[in-house]
Amino acid sequence: MKRSLGQECAGEVLGTFILVFFGVGSVHAAVLTGAQSGLWQVAIVWGVAISLAIYATGAVSGAHMNPAMTIAFAAWRGFPWRKVLPYVLSQLVGAIAGAAVLYGLFHNVTAHFEAAKQLVRGAAGSELSAMTYGEYFPNPALVASGAMAVESVTHLQAMLAEAIGTAFLAFFVFAVVDDRNPGRPNGTLFALFIGLTVSIVISIVAPLTQAGLNPARDFGPRLFSFFAGWGEIAIPGPRGGFFTVYILAPIVGALVGSALYERVVRPALPPAEANA
């Protein structure tokens, strides 16, 4: 069945909405209410959300849900470059919509959290509530708890963390969906392993940068929070870097990770028909 570009874009909107609603929603619940017990619980919610979004929308759009992955697929797997911009815009729409729904659900909870912490939205320190939408380095919750100092993570370290994390994501995505790879998961289990990849990367990178790994996931909610009262705390952020750390670095990382798979691993694999 041939799908229209409009149908594919609708799939990307819906898939990214699912990803943001449950993934960013788990951050809301953890930060604002203490509902999650430890980083792994947040990470596994992200992983399950991504897996379910792939199962739900992958047959329509491929479930990229991430501009960095869309660009990597265009660079290495024949995804049409003419579709890159429509896909990226669709991912941003889905991310903004997810953030808007979460704001509607958690608005009063956020206000109570800010009052309890004596935060003035948009003023210095309010990244502690803004982190439920966009991302900051180092993780503001760890800074507030005294576990880390603001100087613990430099701008360059933050870029490296996001680039390396996204490189691993792209590398493993390319591996588990490659029909030439005899070690890939059987059937549709690849979606589960993509979700678990995100979970393990979050477990390492989130204390440093909150583990964006996805320009749409960061910029969509961040843009929403800019207009929801956080202003310059959202964009450009108290230390800047929202573009270099959370947009540029993941794109570069995805290109590097996918290139490593395509140039180092894939040439040594048997042809696809050998695995049939």
C-alpha positions in Angstrom: 0.0 0.0 0.0 1.4 3.3 -1.0 1.1 6.0 1.6 1.0 9.7 1.0 3.5 12.1 2.5 0.7 13.6 4.5 -0.1 10.2 6.1 3.6 9.7 6.9 3.8 13.1 8.5 0.7 12.4 10.5 2.4 9.2 11.7 5.4 11.3 12.8 3.3 13.8 14.6 1.5 11.0 16.5 4.6 9.0 17.3 6.5 12.0 18.6 3.4 13.0 20.6 3.4 9.6 22.3 7.1 9.8 22.9 6.9 13.2 24.5 3.7 12.6 26.5 5.0 9.5 28.3 8.7 10.3 28.3 8.6 14.0 29.2 5.5 13.1 31.3 7.7 10.8 33.4 10.1 13.7 34.0 7.2 15.8 35.1 6.0 13.2 37.5 9.5 12.6 38.9 10.6 16.2 39.3 7.3 17.7 40.5 5.9 14.9 42.6 8.7 12.5 43.3 6.6 9.8 41.7 9.5 7.9 40.2 12.0 6.2 42.4 15.4 6.8 40.8 16.7 7.5 37.4 16.1 4.0 36.0 12.3 4.3 36.5 12.3 7.4 34.3 14.6 5.8 31.8 12.4 2.7 31.4 9.3 4.7 30.9 11.1 6.5 28.1 12.1 3.2 26.6 8.7 1.6 26.8 7.1 4.8 25.3 9.5 4.7 22.4 8.8 1.0 21.8 5.1 1.5 21.9 5.3 4.5 19.6 7.2 2.4 17.1 4.7 -0.4 17.2 1.8 2.1 16.8 3.2 4.2 14.0 6.2 2.5 12.5 4.2 0.9 9.7 3.0 4.3 8.6 6.0 6.6 8.8 8.9 4.4 10.0 8.6 6.0 13.4 11.7 8.2 13.2 10.4 10.6 15.9 13.8 12.2 15.9 15.4 14.7 13.4 18.8 13.2 14.1 17.6 9.8 13.1 15.8 11.1 10.0 19.0 12.8 8.8 21.0 9.6 9.5 18.5 7.5 7.5 18.7 10.0 4.7 22.5 9.9 4.7 22.8 6.1 4.8 19.6 4.2 4.2 18.1 5.9 1.2 15.4 7.9 3.0 14.5 10.7 0.5 16.1 14.0 1.4 12.9 15.8 0.1 11.0 14.2 3.0 13.5 15.3 5.7 12.1 18.8 6.3 8.4 17.6 6.4 9.4 14.9 8.8 11.3 17.2 11.1 8.5 19.7 11.2 6.0 17.0 11.9 8.2 15.8 14.8 8.3 19.3 16.2 4.5 19.6 16.0 4.1 16.3 17.9 6.6 17.4 20.5 5.0 20.8 21.1 1.5 19.2 21.2 2.8 16.7 23.8 4.2 19.5 25.9 1.0 21.5 25.7 -1.1 18.6 26.9 1.4 18.0 29.8 1.2 21.7 30.7 -2.6 21.4 30.9 -2.4 18.4 33.2 0.5 19.6 35.4 0.0 23.3 35.5 -1.2 23.5 39.0 1.3 20.9 40.2 4.1 23.0 38.7 2.8 26.2 40.3 2.8 24.4 43.7 6.3 23.0 43.2 7.6 26.5 42.3 6.0 28.0 45.3 7.3 25.3 47.6 10.8 25.8 46.2 10.5 29.6 46.2 11.1 29.7 42.4 10.1 32.7 40.3 9.3 31.3 36.8 11.7 32.8 34.3 14.2 34.0 36.9 17.5 32.5 37.8 17.1 29.0 39.4 13.7 28.3 37.7 15.4 25.8 35.4 14.5 23.4 38.3 11.0 23.5 37.0 11.8 24.3 33.4 13.7 21.0 33.2 10.4 19.2 33.0 10.2 20.6 29.4 13.6 21.4 28.0 17.0 20.1 29.2 19.9 21.6 31.0 23.5 20.7 31.9 24.3 19.5 34.4 20.9 18.0 35.6 19.3 20.8 37.7 17.8 18.4 40.1 21.3 17.0 41.0 22.6 20.5 41.3 19.8 21.5 43.7 20.4 18.4 45.8 24.1 19.2 46.1 25.2 16.0 44.3 26.8 18.1 41.5 28.1 21.6 41.0 27.1 23.7 38.0 30.7 23.7 36.9 30.8 19.9 36.9 29.8 19.7 33.3 31.4 22.1 30.8 29.8 23.1 27.5 32.1 20.8 25.6 31.5 17.9 27.9 27.7 18.4 27.5 28.1 18.3 23.7 30.2 15.2 23.9 27.7 13.5 26.2 24.8 14.2 23.8 26.8 13.3 20.7 28.1 10.0 22.2 24.7 9.0 23.5 23.0 9.7 20.2 25.8 7.9 18.3 25.1 4.8 20.4 21.4 5.1 19.7 21.9 5.4 15.9 24.5 2.6 15.9 22.1 0.2 17.6 19.1 1.3 15.6 20.9 0.6 12.4 22.0 -2.8 13.8 18.6 -4.0 14.9 16.7 -3.0 11.8 19.4 -4.3 9.3 18.1 -7.4 7.4 21.7 -8.3 6.7 22.5 -8.7 10.4 21.9 -12.3 11.5 22.2 -11.2 15.1 19.2 -8.8 15.0 16.1 -9.5 17.1 13.5 -11.7 15.4 10.3 -10.3 14.0 9.2 -7.0 15.5 11.2 -7.3 18.7 13.5 -4.6 17.3 11.2 -1.9 18.7 11.7 -3.3 22.2 15.5 -3.2 21.8 15.4 0.3 20.4 13.5 1.4 23.5 15.9 -0.4 25.8 18.8 1.3 24.0 17.3 4.7 24.9 16.9 3.5 28.5 20.5 2.5 29.0 21.8 5.6 27.4 19.6 7.8 29.6 20.9 5.9 32.7 24.5 7.1 31.9 24.0 10.5 30.2 21.0 12.0 32.1 22.9 13.1 35.2 25.1 15.2 32.8 22.7 16.6 30.3 19.3 15.0 31.0 19.9 12.9 27.9 18.1 14.7 25.1 19.3 12.6 22.2 16.6 14.1 20.1 16.4 17.7 18.8 12.6 17.5 18.5 12.1 16.1 22.0 14.2 19.0 23.4 13.3 22.0 21.2 9.6 21.4 21.0 8.9 21.4 24.7 11.6 24.0 25.3 9.9 26.3 22.8 6.6 25.7 24.5 8.1 26.5 27.9 9.6 29.8 26.5 6.0 31.0 25.8 4.6 29.5 29.0 6.6 31.9 31.2 10.2 30.6 31.5 11.4 33.0 28.8 15.2 33.3 28.7 15.6 30.4 31.1 14.2 28.2 28.3 15.9 29.9 25.4 18.8 30.5 25.4 19.0 29.0 28.9 21.1 30.1 31.9 24.3 28.7 30.3 23.3 28.8 26.7 24.0 25.8 24.6 20.5 24.7 23.7 21.4 24.7 20.0 24.9 23.3 20.2 24.3 20.7 22.9 20.7 19.6 22.2 20.3 20.1 18.5 23.7 20.1 16.8 25.5 17.5 18.9 22.7 14.8 18.6 22.7 15.3 14.8 26.5 14.9 14.6 26.4 12.0 16.9 23.7 10.2 14.9 25.6 10.7 11.7 28.8 9.3 13.3 27.1 6.4 15.0 25.3 5.3 11.8 28.5 5.8 9.7 30.4 3.5 12.1 27.8 0.8 11.6 27.6 1.3 7.8 31.3 1.5 7.2 32.7 -0.9 9.9 30.1 -3.5 10.7 27.8 -3.8 7.7 30.5 -4.6 5.0 31.4 -7.7 7.0 27.9 -9.1 7.1 26.4 -11.7 4.7 24.0 -10.5 2.0 20.4 -10.2 3.0 19.3 -13.4 1.1 21.7 -15.5 3.2 19.5 -14.7 6.3 16.2 -15.4 4.6 
